[in-house]
Amino acid sequence: MQASAQPTPNSQDTQIAGKLLDWYDANARRLPWRSPPGETAPDPYRVWLSEVMLQQTTTAAVAPYFTKFTTRWPTVTDLAAADDADVMAAWAGLGYYARARNLLACARAVAAMGGSFPDTEDALRTLPGLGAYTAAAVAAIAFERRAVVVDANVERVVARLFAIKQPLPAARPAIRTAADSITPDSRAGDFAQAMMDLGATICTARSPRCMLCPLRADCRAYAQGAPERLPVKAAKKPKPTRQGRAYWVERDGKVLLVQRAGKGMLGGMRALPDDGWSARGDGDVPLPGEWHPGGVVRHSFTHFDLELQLMLCAANELTSLPVGEWWPVDQIEAAGLPTVFAKAGRLAVAERNT
């Protein structure tokens, strides 16, 4: 398929922002991290925190985490002073755990600068973990700087609005150029959030609600009769399946937990001991004892699926205990385990109680 021509601004494009902002003034979603349309820009800390949490995660999933974080750590300096393990545990369940490590690194960088976020897109890009999208979003929403903010929702809206038919990811430069052509100089934060809301509630991936769209008359994909076909996505490659083992070692009503290495998959998180997800065999148990299978946990990561065999062992007779943290089994849900190990924990508790 040939690439569409690069969109260029015209008089119609300059009217789009006004239509969209009028719609947003009447229909903006109420979210814990937002200021209502037209009001003073929100706290940069809350904007940044929400944007990091929202990466590849839904607003419904993020809302309780955002409330928990801002209650426990109400300012960026509070977060910067937090214990790593506490933050990682509070993040558990949100996934993409490198975000939590970057969150701490960024909070500490901002605290070292006096506790104030820089107010330009370029300066924000220098902070740990802030890529092009997050820096643009914080600059626009928190500081009213004109910035081209393109997330997955905006990408879909713009691809349809300009009928950009080149498949993703190759279409992204054209989409950004088109988004730039309609981004206004004023109300930058409201415009960015309006585009996000339009994609989330009207211009949805499946069954877009075109009759309710304030930009229907300007939408080239709608005029061509098949907006749901855009953006064109490259075929997904099948994900490989990895296999491994996790070990539930119990002693006197407590289970052995370890802290994973700071880098790599689920870095820095509390977890059950495991074999590195390599399924090497029976000889790799973390301690001698009578082991028996406790079921299989299946979990999907971004680049692979995992089948994790749970192995159970009572360690009451051991005199030399392995290094780790012994956590009360009846409080295992409070340990802040990443989802795959939380699943394994629930399975072990169910097996234990049968």
Secondary structure, 3 states (H helix, E strand, C coil): CCCCCCCCCCHHHHHHHHHHHHHHHHHCCCCCCCCCCCCCCCCHHHHHHHHHHHCCCCHHHHHHHHHHHHHHCCCHHHHHCCCHHHHHHHHCCCCCCHHHHHHHHHHHHHHHCCCCCCCCHHHHCCCCCCCHHHHHHHHHHHHCCCCCCCCHHHHHHHHHHCCCCCCECCCHHHHHHHHHHHCCCCCHHHHHHHHHHHHHHCCCCCCCCHHHCCCHHHCHHHHHCCHHHCCCECCCCCCCEEEEEEEEEEECCEEEEEECCCCCCCCCCEECCECCCCCCCHHHCCCCCCEEEEEEEEEECCCCEEEEEEEEEECCCCCCCCCCEEEEHHHHHHCCCCHHHHHHHHHHHHHHCC
